[in-house]
């Protein structure tokens, strides 16, 4: 459970001021004979630093990374140039060293601190003002957060940016970019471009140190965007995400359920399909070679899991969805690897957690590659945030490909998709070349699959899903190739004569007879009693509709 504190230090204490935002450091506090003041802090806690008189106010916010005995590891979130004097009832901050506060009190103080930075918190702007606004906010960040005296690097970076845009290296200026991922990609383009190398050479001809301000600007703009992302964490993170496994017969509408019930925005989704050759490296990421400035280096390239994890973590106010199609067609436990541990989520069933944490991983893992890609810190613990869903689909007809063990399934909310073929939009459409409608055909076949399952020694669900075929696939060219082939090769593989006329000894003869027969193609290939059962059901359905 995340807690909030105010830590009181002497007014001359400048340890925190000398550290850049986003950096980690160790700090210990002992006062006279009092030790262990910081021992109550735990990883994830947030600490506001209060400096005693004559400062008498708060200027810094820290996050606890871990508590290691006598020393506590902190990360500096941000620092303001002005001083905010907080109101904490029943506490004298001048004479207390560590005070626990509620999340509401923290929210009020934090908002006051952020609002005190003029120009940085103005986010409601028009598109035309976007570039100038980011530039101005960057200048304020340099002066009030980094506490530098000169903003020359802002102008130098703009000159380089304009030049690269004019020469076609960049599509837009640096100060039009407000997303850290986009800016990271832009930096790669800049540093790999011949125009940037030429610019550096021209600057060095004027002065040996000329051009350093531009490089500083490139580096500090990254810190600025990370600062904005950290600031946005004050936006409440959406909670309650789950791992959901939708299972049912092929064509029942699992993918459609995801699109209509959960999400159809591709910007907030990553969709993958598991298969026998799909690996952990494909899913999470892998180290790949890259040539930069004629030098070979190796970098971690994020997979879909890590990519979406970063998006969900950096955008707490939106829900994100990792969609895994055909999860049982790949070796899921091997593909997930240690990520398996993250599937345990915090829920309201346990009273140990704050409601704001419901949906995030219960147990963290350590993975330096993922941590670096997501947080920029290889030591950061990895959790799935409470706004990141994992949705998977599984065909029960294919469950023998890779069996999902009980331990794996236990970590998912299982949702069986009902196979209601008569509710399909094209259930009343006639199969081309026959009087039988798709819904009637599928209903009779599914009843037979259920009746013959024990006799055919099949534990798999071979029924036809409501959307096993689309409306256009009911044509006389596609229907036999897709549906009749499935019945012959798969569903009734061990008892073909239960469906097809005894005279057929191969699929080829079935398809040939279907294509050449008139007037009813299905009647020509199915057992007479099966066809008559379909015809009878069709007539009964028609009577029920008329009545």
C-alpha positions in Angstrom: 0.0 0.0 0.0 1.4 3.4 -1.0 1.9 5.9 1.8 2.7 9.6 1.9 5.0 11.4 4.3 6.6 14.9 5.0 10.2 14.7 5.9 11.6 17.7 7.8 15.3 18.7 7.3 17.4 21.7 8.3 17.1 24.8 6.1 20.7 24.5 5.0 20.3 20.9 3.9 21.1 21.0 0.1 21.6 17.3 -0.6 18.4 17.0 -2.5 19.0 20.2 -4.5 22.2 19.0 -6.0 20.5 16.0 -7.5 18.8 16.1 -10.9 15.1 15.2 -11.2 14.7 11.5 -12.1 18.0 10.4 -10.4 18.3 7.9 -7.6 20.4 8.4 -4.4 20.8 7.1 -0.9 20.0 9.2 2.2 20.1 8.5 5.9 18.8 10.6 8.7 19.9 10.4 12.4 19.2 13.1 15.0 21.2 13.1 18.2 20.5 9.6 19.7 17.4 8.9 17.5 18.0 6.3 14.8 15.7 4.5 12.4 13.6 7.5 11.6 13.2 6.4 8.0 12.8 2.7 8.7 9.0 2.9 8.2 9.4 3.9 4.6 8.8 1.3 1.9 9.3 1.2 -1.8 6.6 3.2 -3.7 6.0 5.6 -0.8 6.1 9.4 -1.6 7.9 11.9 0.5 7.6 15.7 0.5 10.7 17.5 1.9 10.0 20.3 4.3 12.9 22.7 5.1 12.9 24.3 8.5 13.0 28.1 9.3 14.0 30.4 7.8 12.9 28.6 4.6 9.8 27.1 6.3 8.3 25.3 3.4 8.3 22.5 0.9 10.3 22.5 -2.4 11.0 18.9 -3.3 9.1 15.7 -3.9 10.8 12.3 -3.6 9.8 8.7 -4.2 11.1 5.8 -2.1 12.8 3.2 -4.3 13.8 0.8 -1.5 14.7 0.8 2.2 18.1 -0.8 2.7 18.8 -1.0 6.5 20.2 2.3 7.7 20.1 3.9 4.3 17.0 4.6 2.2 17.1 4.8 -1.6 15.1 7.7 -3.0 14.3 9.0 -6.5 13.9 12.7 -7.0 10.6 13.4 -8.7 10.8 17.2 -9.0 11.9 20.4 -7.3 10.3 23.9 -7.4 12.0 27.3 -7.1 9.3 28.8 -4.9 8.4 27.6 -1.4 5.0 26.2 -0.4 4.0 26.3 3.3 1.8 23.3 3.8 -1.1 23.0 6.2 -1.0 19.8 8.2 -3.4 19.9 11.2 -2.2 18.5 14.6 1.4 18.5 13.5 4.3 20.9 14.1 6.6 20.3 11.1 9.4 22.5 12.6 9.8 20.0 15.5 8.8 16.6 13.9 11.1 14.6 11.6 8.7 12.4 9.7 4.9 12.9 9.5 2.6 10.5 7.7 -0.2 12.3 5.8 -3.3 11.2 3.9 -3.4 10.9 0.1 -5.8 13.9 0.1 -3.4 16.1 2.0 -0.6 15.0 -0.3 -2.7 15.9 -3.3 -3.4 19.4 -2.0 0.3 20.1 -1.2 1.5 18.6 -4.5 -0.9 20.7 -6.5 0.2 23.8 -4.7 3.8 23.0 -5.5 3.2 22.3 -9.2 0.9 25.4 -9.6 3.7 27.6 -8.2 5.8 26.9 -11.3 4.6 29.6 -13.6 4.3 28.5 -17.2 4.9 24.8 -16.7 1.4 23.8 -15.6 -0.4 25.6 -18.5 -1.6 22.6 -20.5 -4.9 23.7 -22.1 -3.6 25.3 -25.2 -4.5 25.5 -28.9 -2.6 23.6 -31.6 -1.1 26.8 -32.9 0.4 27.6 -29.5 1.7 24.1 -28.9 5.3 24.7 -30.1 5.9 28.0 -28.4 4.3 26.8 -25.2 6.6 23.7 -25.0 9.6 25.9 -25.6 8.5 28.3 -22.9 7.8 25.5 -20.5 11.2 24.0 -21.3 12.8 27.4 -20.4 11.0 27.5 -17.1 12.0 23.9 -16.4 15.7 24.8 -16.9 15.4 27.9 -14.6 13.2 26.6 -11.9 13.7 22.8 -11.8 17.3 22.3 -13.0 18.1 25.7 -11.5 20.5 26.8 -14.3 21.2 30.4 -14.9 21.2 30.4 -18.7 18.6 29.2 -21.2 21.0 29.4 -24.2 20.6 25.7 -24.9 16.9 26.3 -25.7 17.6 28.6 -28.6 20.5 26.5 -29.9 18.4 23.4 -29.9 15.7 25.3 -31.8 18.2 26.5 -34.5 19.4 22.9 -35.1 15.8 21.7 -35.2 14.8 24.3 -37.8 17.7 23.4 -39.9 17.0 19.7 -39.8 13.3 20.3 -40.7 14.3 22.5 -43.6 16.7 19.9 -45.0 14.1 17.1 -44.7 15.8 15.2 -41.8 12.8 15.8 -39.5 9.1 16.1 -40.3 8.5 18.5 -37.4 10.4 20.6 -35.0 11.6 19.4 -31.6 9.3 21.7 -29.7 6.3 20.1 -31.3 7.1 16.8 -29.6 5.6 16.2 -26.2 5.9 12.5 -26.0 9.2 10.9 -24.6 9.0 7.9 -26.9 8.5 10.1 -30.0 11.4 12.3 -28.9 13.7 9.3 -28.3 13.1 8.2 -31.9 13.7 11.7 -33.1 17.0 11.9 -31.3 18.1 8.7 -33.1 17.3 10.4 -36.5 19.2 13.5 -35.5 22.4 11.8 -34.3 22.4 9.5 -37.3 22.0 12.3 -39.8 24.8 13.8 -41.9 23.3 17.2 -41.4 23.8 17.0 -37.6 27.5 16.0 -38.1 28.0 18.9 -40.5 26.3 21.3 -38.0 28.6 20.2 -35.2 31.7 20.7 -37.4 30.6 24.2 -38.4 30.1 25.1 -34.8 33.5 23.8 -33.8 35.2 25.9 -36.4 33.9 29.0 -34.6 34.8 27.7 -31.1 36.0 24.5 -29.6 33.2 24.4 -27.1 30.6 25.8 -29.5 27.7 23.3 -30.0 27.8 22.0 -26.4 24.8 24.1 -25.5 22.8 22.4 -28.3 23.8 18.9 -27.0 22.9 19.9 -23.5 19.5 21.1 -24.8 18.9 17.7 -26.5 19.7 15.9 -23.3 17.7 18.2 -21.0 14.7 18.1 -23.3 14.5 14.4 -22.6 14.6 15.1 -18.9 11.9 17.7 -19.4 9.5 15.3 -21.1 10.2 12.7 -18.4 9.4 15.3 -15.8 6.1 16.1 -17.5 5.3 12.4 -17.6 6.1 12.1 -13.9 4.0 15.1 -13.2 1.0 13.5 -15.0 1.2 10.7 -12.4 -0.9 13.1 -10.2 -3.7 12.0 -12.6 -5.5 9.1 -10.8 -4.5 5.8 -12.4 -7.5 3.8 -13.7 -7.9 0.7 -11.6 -9.5 -2.7 -12.0 -7.8 -4.2 -15.1 -7.8 -8.0 -15.3 -6.5 -11.0 -17.2 -9.5 -12.3 -19.2 -9.4 -15.6 -21.2 -12.3 -15.9 -23.6 -12.8 -19.5 -24.9 -15.2 -21.3 -27.1 -15.6 -23.1 -30.4 -14.0 -21.7 -33.6 -16.0 -18.8 -35.0 -18.1 -18.1 -31.9 -17.1 -14.4 -31.9 -14.3 -14.1 -29.4 -12.3 -11.5 -31.3 -15.6 -9.6 -32.0 -16.3 -9.6 -28.3 -13.0 -8.0 -27.6 -13.6 -5.3 -30.2 -17.2 -4.5 -29.0 -17.0 -5.0 -25.3 -13.4 -3.9 -24.4 -11.6 -1.8 -27.0 -11.4 -1.0 -30.7 -8.8 1.8 -30.5 -5.6 0.5 -32.1 -3.6 3.2 -30.3 -4.4 1.6 -27.0 -3.9 -2.0 -28.1 -1.2 -4.5 -29.0 -2.4 -7.6 -30.7 -0.3 -10.8 -31.1 -1.0 -14.3 -32.2 0.7 -17.2 -30.4 2.0 -20.1 -32.5 4.4 -23.0 -32.0 7.4 -20.9 -33.1 6.5 -17.8 -31.0 9.0 -17.1 -28.2 9.7 -15.1 -25.1 12.0 -12.8 -27.1 9.2 -12.1 -29.6 6.8 -11.3 -26.8 8.9 -9.4 -24.3 11.9 -8.1 -26.4 15.4 -9.1 -27.4 18.8 -7.6 -27.8 19.6 -7.0 -31.4 22.6 -5.5 -33.3 22.4 -2.0 -34.6 24.9 0.1 -36.6 25.3 3.7 -35.5 27.9 6.0 -36.9 29.7 3.0 -38.5 29.9 1.3 -35.1 28.1 -1.9 -34.2 26.3 -1.9 -30.9 23.6 -4.1 -29.3 20.4 -2.7 -28.0 17.2 -4.1 -26.4 14.3 -3.9 -28.8 11.0 -4.0 -27.0 8.3 -6.6 -27.9 4.6 -6.0 -27.8 4.3 -6.7 -24.0 7.0 -4.2 -23.1 5.8 -1.7 -25.6 2.3 -1.7 -24.2 3.5 -1.8 -20.6 5.4 1.5 -21.2 2.3 3.1 -22.7 0.1 2.0 -19.8 2.6 3.2 -17.2 3.1 6.6 -18.8 -0.6 7.3 -19.4 -2.4 6.5 -16.1 -5.7 8.0 -17.2 -6.3 5.6 -20.1 -6.9 1.8 -20.3 -4.6 -0.3 -22.5 -5.2 -3.8 -23.8 -2.8 -6.6 -24.7 -4.7 -9.0 -26.9 -3.3 -12.5 -27.3 -5.1 -14.5 -30.0 -4.9 -18.3 -30.0 -3.0 -18.4 -26.7 -3.0 -22.2 -26.6 -1.4 -22.6 -30.0 1.9 -21.4 -28.5 3.8 -22.7 -25.4 2.3 -19.9 -23.2 4.2 -20.6 -20.0 7.5 -20.5 -22.0 6.5 -17.4 -23.8 5.5 -15.6 -20.6 8.6 -16.7 -18.7 9.0 -14.7 -15.5 6.2 -12.4 -16.7 3.9 -15.3 -15.4 4.5 -13.9 -11.9 2.9 -10.6 -12.8 -0.4 -12.2 -13.7 -1.4 -12.3 -10.0 -3.3 -9.0 -9.5 -4.3 -7.1 -6.4 -8.0 -7.4 -5.7 -10.6 -6.3 -3.2 -10.6 -9.9 -1.8 -7.4 -9.0 0.1 -7.7 -6.3 2.7 -3.9 -5.6 2.5 -4.2 -3.3 -0.5 -5.6 0.2 -1.0 -8.5 0.3 -3.5 -6.4 2.5 -5.8 -4.1 -0.5 -6.3 -6.7 -3.0 -7.5 -5.6 -4.4 -10.8 -1.9 -4.0 -10.5 0.5 -6.9 -10.1 0.6 -8.3 -6.6 4.3 -9.5 -6.9 7.0 -7.5 -8.8 9.8 -9.0 -10.8 13.3 -7.8 -11.7 14.2 -7.4 -15.4 16.8 -4.8 -16.2 15.9 -4.7 -20.0 12.2 -4.1 -19.4 12.9 -1.6 -16.6 15.3 0.4 -18.7 12.8 0.4 -21.6 9.9 1.5 -19.5 11.3 3.5 -16.6 14.8 4.4 -17.8 16.2 2.7 -14.7 17.5 -0.9 -14.8 16.9 -1.4 -11.1 13.2 -0.5 -11.1 10.8 -3.3 -10.1 8.4 -4.4 -12.8 4.6 -4.6 -12.3 1.7 -4.6 -14.6 -0.2 -1.4 -13.8 -3.9 -1.3 -12.9 -4.9 0.2 -16.2 -3.4 -2.6 -18.4 -5.7 -5.4 -19.4 -4.5 -8.7 -20.9 -7.1 -10.4 -23.0 -6.6 -13.8 -24.6 -8.7 -16.1 -26.8 -8.6 -19.9 -27.0 -10.4 -22.3 -29.3 -11.7 -25.3 -27.4 -11.3 -27.4 -30.5 -7.6 -26.8 -30.4 -6.9 -27.3 -26.7 -4.7 -30.3 -27.5 -2.1 -28.1 -29.3 -0.5 -26.8 -26.0 -2.4 -27.6 -22.8 -2.7 -24.6 -20.4 -1.9 -26.0 -17.0 -4.0 -25.3 -13.9 -1.5 -22.9 -12.4 -1.6 -20.8 -15.6 -5.4 -20.8 -16.0 -5.9 -19.9 -12.3 -4.5 -16.5 -13.0 -7.1 -15.7 -15.6 -10.8 -14.8 -15.4 -12.3 -17.4 -17.6 -15.2 -16.4 -19.8 -17.0 -19.1 -21.9 -18.5 -17.7 -25.1 -22.0 -19.1 -25.7 -22.4 -20.5 -29.2 -25.8 -19.3 -30.3 -25.8 -19.9 -34.0 -29.3 -18.7 -34.5 -28.4 -15.2 -33.2 -25.8 -14.7 -36.0 -26.6 -12.0 -38.4 -26.5 -14.3 -41.4 -28.2 -17.3 -39.7 -31.3 -16.9 -42.0 -29.1 -16.8 -45.1 -29.5 -19.8 -47.4 -26.4 -21.8 -48.3 -26.0 -21.2 -52.0 -27.4 -24.2 -54.0 -29.6 -25.4 -51.2 -32.8 -24.6 -49.3 -31.1 -25.0 -46.0 -30.2 -21.9 -44.1 -26.8 -21.5 -42.3 -28.3 -21.3 -38.8 -30.3 -24.5 -39.3 -27.3 -26.4 -40.9 -25.0 -25.4 -38.0 -27.6 -26.3 -35.3 -28.1 -29.8 -36.6 -24.4 -30.5 -37.1 -23.7 -29.2 -33.6 -26.3 -31.5 -32.1 -24.6 -34.4 -33.9 -21.2 -33.4 -32.7 -22.4 -33.5 -29.1 -24.2 -36.8 -29.6 -21.3 -38.5 -31.3 -18.4 -37.0 -29.2 -18.1 -40.1 -26.9 -18.3 -42.5 -29.8 -15.6 -40.6 -31.7 -13.5 -40.6 -28.5 -13.0 -36.8 -28.8 -12.7 -34.6 -25.8 -12.5 -31.5 -28.1 -15.3 -29.2 -28.9 -15.7 -29.6 -32.7 -19.0 -27.7 -33.0 -19.4 -25.0 -35.6 -19.3 -21.5 -34.3 -22.0 -19.0 -35.2 -19.4 -17.1 -37.3 -17.4 -20.1 -38.5 -18.2 -18.8 -41.9 -19.1 -15.3 -43.0 -22.1 -14.5 -45.2 -20.1 -14.3 -48.4 -18.5 -17.7 -47.6 -21.9 -19.5 -48.0 -21.3 -19.5 -51.8 -21.1 -22.7 -53.7 -17.4 -22.2 -54.3 -16.3 -21.5 -50.7 -18.8 -23.4 -48.5 -17.6 -26.9 -49.4 -13.9 -26.0 -49.2 -14.3 -24.5 -45.7 -17.3 -26.2 -44.0 -17.6 -29.6 -45.6 -13.8 -30.0 -45.5 -13.8 -29.2 -41.8 -16.5 -31.8 -41.1 -14.7 -34.5 -43.2 -11.1 -33.9 -42.0 -11.7 -32.8 -38.4 -15.1 -32.8 -36.7 -16.2 -36.3 -38.0 -12.8 -37.6 -38.9 -13.5 -40.9 -37.1 -17.1 -41.2 -38.2 -17.6 -39.6 -41.6 -20.6 -41.8 -42.5 -22.5 -40.1 -39.7 -22.8 -37.0 -41.8 -22.0 -37.9 -45.4 -23.6 -40.4 -47.7 -22.0 -43.9 -47.6 -21.0 -43.7 -51.3 -18.3 -41.1 -50.7 -14.8 -42.4 -49.9 -12.8 -39.2 -50.2 -13.2 -35.5 -49.7 -12.5 -34.9 -53.4 -15.6 -36.8 -54.4 -17.7 -35.0 -51.8 -16.6 -31.5 -53.2 -17.0 -32.7 -56.8 -20.6 -34.0 -56.2 -21.5 -30.7 -54.3 -20.3 -28.5 -57.2 -22.0 -30.5 -59.9 -25.3 -31.5 -58.3 -28.7 -29.9 -58.9 -31.2 -28.8 -57.5 -30.0 -29.1 -53.8 -26.3 -29.5 -53.4 -26.5 -30.4 -49.7 -29.0 -33.1 -50.3 -26.6 -34.7 -52.8 -23.7 -35.1 -50.3 -25.3 -35.5 -46.8 -26.9 -38.7 -45.5 -30.6 -38.5 -46.3 -31.7 -38.6 -42.6 -29.3 -35.7 -41.8 -30.7 -33.6 -44.7 -34.3 -34.4 -43.7 -33.5 -33.4 -40.1 -32.3 -30.0 -41.3 -35.3 -29.6 -43.6 -37.6 -30.5 -40.7 -35.9 -28.0 -38.3 -36.1 -25.3 -41.0 -39.8 -25.8 -41.4 -40.4 -25.8 -37.6 -38.4 -22.6 -37.3 -40.4 -20.9 -40.0 -43.7 -21.9 -38.3 -42.5 -20.6 -35.0 -41.6 -17.2 -36.6 -45.0 -17.0 -38.3 -46.9 -17.8 -35.1 
